[in-house]
Amino acid sequence: MMKVKKRSDLREDFDRRKLEKSMRKAGADETSARLIAESIQKRDGIPTSEMRKHVVQKLTEKNAKFGQDYESFKKPAAAGK
């Protein structure tokens, strides 16, 4: 299974469905979200910050608003932080 590198340097399994879902929330169509996620899936060990930049770039190419909306999403803080 492909891994992504978190900011904390931990490696985590890549969850393609989670990535696709977040792109869909930003307005991307299902096909675009799937194709972008597939392009990420080929890059084992990619830092999540680099993955995010790649997704923003690809969504912006489709529609500037989609890229902006995706970029504005913030992951909720973990409990206790």
GIPE-V969203 format. One record per backbone hydrogen bond with DSSP energy under -1.0 kcal/mol. NH is the residue of the N-H (numbers start at 0). CO is the residue of the C=O. If there is no record, write none. Layout:
nh: {NH NH}
co: {CO CO}
This chain:
nh: {3 4 5 8 11 13 18 19 20 21 22 23 24 25 26 27 32 33 34 35 36 37 38 39 40 42 44 45 47 50 51 52 53 54 55 56 57 58 59 60 61 62 66 67 68 69 70 71 72 80}
co: {11 45 9 5 3 1 14 15 16 17 18 19 20 21 23 22 28 29 30 31 32 33 34 35 36 39 2 42 4 46 47 48 49 50 51 52 53 54 55 56 57 58 62 63 64 65 66 67 69 77}
